[in-house]
Amino acid sequence: MAVQLRPSTCRRIKTMASLSLRTQRDGAPFARIGMRDLPFFALLLLSSGLFAQQGSPEQGLTSGAAKNVPSPAAGYKYPPPVSSNVPRAADGHPDLTGVWQGGSNRIGTWEETNNGEGPLGQSGPITPYTVPGPQPKPPYQEWAAKKVLESYKMRGVDEPMVRCLPPGVPRTTLMGLFPMQIVQTPKTIVMLFEVFHLFRIIPIDAKHPDDLEPSYMGDSVGRWEGDTLVVDVTGFNDKTWLSGVGTFHSEKLHVVEKFTRVDENTIVYEDTVEDRVVLTGPWTRHGTIMLRPGTRLREYECVENNVDMQRYENILKDPSLFMRK
């Protein structure tokens, strides 16, 4: 088997699958989950937005912050002050080098922070820099909001990742199911993602090339603003989603990401999305990306073990199996 999912990841997927696939037809479940199905259902659950800790289009996005987290009214500002013990590179900038988990606010190793109970399975102490919620909804134009709702009612059957296509930016950055690795040099930041063998090469103080071709991950260039790495991303195709189910965009998408390592364990993250074709204005979200010491990236081969693709295609032929009322 090419896909080697971590035991804690398998437990999270199976727990969430049991919660999300209890759709009944003629009094019996239409799908059951086995260990061989985990790679496929990992993607299906990612498409549902559960790992991103989001609600329906009507509910908007939520930060997934834990109990006793201050509300936005408490004056939390981005980025928060950088602690005096933050690791720094030889050039004085905060050192982002390491293996990280997006979409989490828990401190510890991968196993320590992904072994909890409940649908998200998170465990361990919470970073003091956790993001308060709720966060704003994407400001879709009226026609675009209707299209997002249609996808939600169809339970995201048009999810690109189920077909092993890249998630795009900013979605990949905060994907919590798989680790990412950052390699930092004075002139280049490299981001490696276990999922789909993705990578981003981010030159520092460079310009976007003039001959960009639309792509899933876009073209990234970076610069330092004090202790914050600012990444400008453009040159997208229109085949990815911004976040949860149906959050589509056009080729005019423009993303600005900000990465601030505020202590040993935490990067505070911000992304601002602009797309004049489908959005009424900028959409800004915040999150935390957590250090996972002792974790290494492993091979993830989506296609080889996506053994249920044919069953999935058959289900799509009958929308009554999954259509929301």
Secondary structure, DSSP 4 states (H G I P E B T S, - for coil): ------HHHHHHHHHHHHHH---EETTEES----GGGHHHHHHHHHHHTTTTTB--TTT-B-----TTPPPGGG---SSPPPPTT--B-TTSSB---EEEEET--B-S-HHHHS--SSSS---SPBPTTPPPSPPPPP-B-HHHHHHHHHHHHTTTTT-GGGGT----TTTTTT--SS-EEEEE-SSEEEEEESGGG-EEEEEBT----TT---BSS-EEEEEEETTEEEEEEE-B-S-S-SSSTT----TT-EEEEEEEE-SSSEEEEEEEEE-TTTBSS-EEEEEEEEE-TT-------TTTT-TTHHHHHHHHT-GGGT---
